[in-house]
Amino acid sequence: MSKFEFIEVTVDGGIGHISLNRPKVLNAINRPMIREIVTVFDEFDERDDVRVIVVSGKGRAFAAGADIDEMADDDAIRMELMNQFKDWDRMRMTKKPIIGAVQGFALGGGFELALSCDLLFAAEDARFGFPEINIGVMPGAGGTQHLTRLMGKKKALEWLWSGEMMSGNEALHYGVINRLIAPELLLEETMRFAKKVAAQPPLSVRLIKEAVEKAEDYTLDEGMKFERKNFYLLFASEDQKEGMKAFREKRKPFFKGK
């Protein structure tokens, strides 16, 4: 795999791990960093040896927002022409499961990156928020949409309008994160869960992710039809045959992702 300037990447035991690596600026997210992340997401999606993607940050923070110096002198036309959020849109196309491990600050663009993950594990010292309103802007990479879907309109507006930070406990209460973990155990516990998912049949994991994502946008009837289609599709896989055969033979299955 190529060397990157703003992230570190490793692959081990079916887990592709991306670490944001600008610790001196609390992993502030700039456009090249997002481009590197999406490039790796695309590659991991194609690799048979990667079944789960984990995203974390080096140092004291996950990501304390976007790089303001990069945007301060931009104008609306320039942003439109460069399609400012095209790489963020590509991120949403990732088929494999993405688990975020958040310590310290996850603010602004850092919070949006965290919300782009399928699951979020957070350290007890984690702080989340969208402070964009304090500098005269708003989230633009999905923050308003993800947060509203997670906590509802009224609570989302409260956080977005105030620009205040929520604690890890508050994030857990409102369903923003899955688990709250002692800081020293965050990565260990995240990797343990990632390994559990990596051991599951990859096609089932992928089609479950698709069906759950449709549940946000489809009517119940449409969602049920989509779920059923994916259920039937898995009966064309070798993993379904292996899984049911192993169950009947009372042994551990060996899934190939085929």
Order of alpha helices (4+ residues) and beta strands (2+ residues): beta-beta-alpha-beta-beta-alpha-alpha-alpha-beta-beta-alpha-beta-beta-alpha-alpha-beta-alpha-beta-alpha-alpha-alpha-alpha
